[in-house]
Amino acid sequence: MCGIAGIIGTEARNRVLLDAMRDTLTHRGPDSSGTVQLPRVALAARRLKILDLESGNQPIRNEDGTVTVVFNGEIYNHKALREELSVAGHRFQTRTDTEVLVHGYEQWGIAGLLERIVGMFAFALYDHSSNRVYLARDRAGEKPLFYYAEGMQFAFSSELQSLLRCPFIARAVDPVSLSHYLALHYVPSPRTMIRNVHKLVPGHYLTVNPATCSYHDTCYWSLSAQSDRDTYAIATERVRSLITQSVESCLQADVPVGIFLSGGIDSSILTGIAAQKMGSVSTFSIGFPESTFDESPLAHQVADAFSTRHSHFVFSELDALAALAPVIAAMDEPCGDQAMLPTYLLAKEASRSVKVVLSGEGADELFGGYDYYPRARAPFSLERLFRRRPSPQSFLGEITTTSGFPLLTEKVMRSALMTEEFRQELEGGTADFSRTEGALAQFRDPLTRAQATDFLTWLPDDLLLKVDRMTMAASIEGRAPYLDWHLIEYAINLPHRYKARATLSKVILREAFRDLLPQNIRERPKYAFRLPVTHWLRTALREELLGSSAVVQEDGIDASAFRSLIDRHLAGEDHARLLYAIMVYRRWFERVRALPATPSIVFDRDTLSTLFIQGKGIEIGALHHPLPVSPKATVHYVDRFSVPGLRQHYPELSAEQLVPVSIVDDGETLSTIPDGSQDFVIANHFLEHCEDPIGTLLQFFRVLRHHGHLYLSIPEKRFCSFDCKRPVTPLLHLIDDHLKGPEHSREAHYREWVNHTSPQASTAEKVQIAHSLAQAGYSIHFHVWTQEEMFELLRLLRAFVDFEIEAFLRNVNECVFVLVKGKLVDEEMRISWQSERNAFKQRIIAQLVHRL
């Protein structure tokens, strides 16, 4: 089990950002970490060691280093695949299941690999030869994968909070997603609560082109109807065999394994099989002081029947209050499932003795276990997801999804709970569930169609989210044996009569394990897991609920409507599900706003900034970090640039690919550069020889509307003005004017590099310029060459802004600070410290504290 993250595009060289995204996932993989960083592709992973504890740290490559992978999850059939690949001539360096991915990709390609692997997973695989990145997610959606793709920026991560470390992702709520959440208490894939951030749909993979950051979404697996029907006796044996095989696969680990035992039929079957295979197994259950909600006696009975090492915990309302904040932090995306609270405590307690737990998620969806399935109707599309059937017993009416699952609100109520701004935006947006139409239309039986609905939405976006986030918060791995895809395909197609009869659900599942389970466990009806949240919101959680009702326009919730609903609940009405979901959402949003963003990439005098003019990058700086060039690219260079210098940076290019560009000093003409998306224009210090450097630069801008990159080194003296009355350089004016023109709009993530090392400017003037630019939204990077100048800079900054010091010291004579909108944060340490670096850092920090 791991957490993975990556950046594709210009920000791939931003090591600070990559490390921040990776280390935000430390709870998912506390045992080790690793990265691989290339000009336009950067991959990172945190690892929780489950298999091959000695080796197998990620990223993992194939023999010749042409395929690299970062992986989250488990491949349960990795041993069989390893044997097949070894026979084909592949050489393995580790015993980890991750290595099967790189060799499997070499042997079968991405489609063939995904067709063969069995398990839960999300991975990113980079094929260096074809320059393609593949992002894939397992069939049921056990492991999460978020991604952002806009313009020339692409990023992905196992968790939303890791992805939001990217400075180019705006933390704006999507009104359509909020509406879905107010109905369902979760956000269905592929949407997330954040605009332009998506969840990769289960059973899909993306193919990303690092050169353009474009991508293609491919469905490699989906639910499918099968017409063949086994007899009941054959089907019973088949179900038992498939479940037993899956449990055996899920017990594979080089660390202790346990089971979440509720006392229901699903977890009892897992416990019985595990006890037979392992002899003794650890089980964990949770109960409540209120007997109405407590199943623990049944869990104890199952534990006694199979002689497990059983641990039981009681979850009170005070535990709920204590767990609320860490649960909201751990859930990563908003989810109003109240069961996350006890699951969090259960996972924390289980982590004291095991690193893997099995749970029963998926059995209800596959075998028709939910008590609302008999009421399911048969619509053919989730376009009709929100339906209302009036009932005098409810203030909203009985409202359900197409599977029969009760919604939180109807459309009118959802609208009333949202601010006017969000309501207006919502009018133009509709729910997009087109991905489910084909899957649902195949199933003619209403029960099967209801199961498919929940399998595609409720299961991955709520239940599996709960298991993944809460176990990962405790740094243990959760596995769901019922979600082996062979079992999924078989069980979903079982006839209605095999799954439900009169008042009895999961008929075939009970029959398949008749001899294994105690009789009262086998025959007990489905028990809906419930919590006394209605009471808790009036007692232990009351202050949290009231505190979440403040006016926060950005999150889209109408504060007055929310407060009115709270008052009605406190007066005796029951709105616990909806109130809890909104409280969680608003607390989640507060956390999202407070998450630190990482500064955009800045290389020391290498990259001024990255602008996007019709999707093309303009980079200004020296060629210390050359841009990636296609083997077929044509590099146009200004005639003042030396060809030997170009050959040094681009040795793979032939002489025919280096084309000189003529330029006249008045900037009125520029030689015609033929169309070609891979073309690069490179210039070096030519502007200091031009009569009209601004006009010449504009010419380059016009050229680059249709071409690749401009690599331009700007002479500092010609473009840096330190007149405090006009504290912006002519270059800034130029770029701003260009981007404000009718053809272009300024990107929100645009950052400007200003070098303040000219001897013409005093430290005070530098600070004045920096302050003005910071107020305008620019990121200002200071190069401070002496300790005394650093202290003077800090002293002057305090006169303008309140700031926090989180600076990395680069060496004895240099320190780099970044001022972003009035707050001082750290910039990447790129120069190795000397042997006394730690003592030096402590000494400098002590001096800072003393002087400030």
ZIPE-V173565 format. One line per field, one symbol per residue. phi: phi as a letter, one per 40 degrees, with the letter a starting at -180 (. if undefined). psi: psi as a letter, one per 30 degrees, with the letter a starting at -180 (. if undefined). A space follows every 10 residues. Layout:
phi->???
psi->???
This chain:
phi->.abbaabbhc cccccdcdcc cccccdccac caaaabbbdb bbbaabbbcb bfccbgcbcb bcccgcbbbb abhabcbccc cccccccchc bcbbbccdcd cccccdcbgc cccccccbib aaabbbcccc fbbbbbbccc gcbcababaa fbbbaaacbc ccccccccbc cbccdccccc cccbgabccc cbccdgbbcc cdgbbbbbcc cbgcabcbcb aadbcbccbc cccccccccc cccccccdcc ccacbcbbbc bchccccccd cccccccbga acbbbbbbdc ccbbbddccc ccdccbfccc bbbbbbcccc cccdcccccc cgbcaccccc cccccccccc ccbbbbbcac dhccccbgcc ccccccbbcc accbdcbbbd accbcbgcbb ccchccccac dccccccbcd dcccccccbb cbbccccccc cccccdcccc ccdcccbdcc cbccddcccc ccccfbbcbb ccbccccdcc cccccdccba bfcbbfdccc ccbdcccddc ccbcccbccb bccdcdccbc cdcccccccc cbcccgcccc cccccccccc chcbbcdccc ccdcdccccd ccccccccdc caccfbbcab bbbfgbcbbb icccbcccbc dbcbbcbccc cccdcccccb cccccccbbc bcabccgcba dcbccicccb bbbafcccbc cbcccccccc dccccbbcbb bbcccdccbb bbcccbcbcd ccdccccccc cccbbccccc bbcbcbbccc bccccccccc cccccchccb bcbbcbcccc cccccccccb acabbbcccc acbaabbbbb fgbcbcbdcb bccccccccc cccccccccc cc
psi->klklllkkae ffgjeeeeee eeffgeffif ellllkjleg kkklkkkjje kifeagkllk laeggfkkkk kjakjfgeee eeeeeeefgk kkflglfefe eeeeeeefle eeefffkkak lklkkjjeef hkkkklklef hekljklkjk bgkklllfke feeffkfgjk ikkjeeeeee efefgljkkg llfkkgklkk kkgllkjkjf efgllkkkjf klkkkkfkkl leeeeeeeee eeeeeeeeef fklglkkakj jffleefeee eeeeeeefek kklklkakej fegjgeeeee eeeeeghljk kkkkjlfeee eefeeeeeef felkkgjffe efeeeeeeee ffflfkkklg kfeeeeghfk ffeffkahlf kgfhejlkjk kffkffljkl afffkklell eeeeefflle eeeeefefkl kjgfffeeee ffjfkeeeee eeeeefdeee fdeeeeeeee eefghlkkkj ffgkfeeeee efgkleffek kcgklheeee efhefekkef eefklkjkkl lheeeeffce geeeeefggl jjefffkjee eeeeeeeeef ffljheeeee eeeeeeeeee eeffkklkkl kjkjgejelj ljjhgkkjkk alheiklkkk fglkjkkkff kkeeeeeefi ffkleffjkk kkklffgflk kkklkjfgkk kkljgfffgk eieeeeeeee eeeffgackk jkjkkeeffj kgjffihkle eeeeeeeefg lfflkkkfgk kkkjjhgkff kleeeeeeee eeeeffglkk jkjkfleeee eeeeeeeffe lklkjhkkke aegkkklkjj hgkklllkjf kkllfgeeee eeeeeeeeee f.
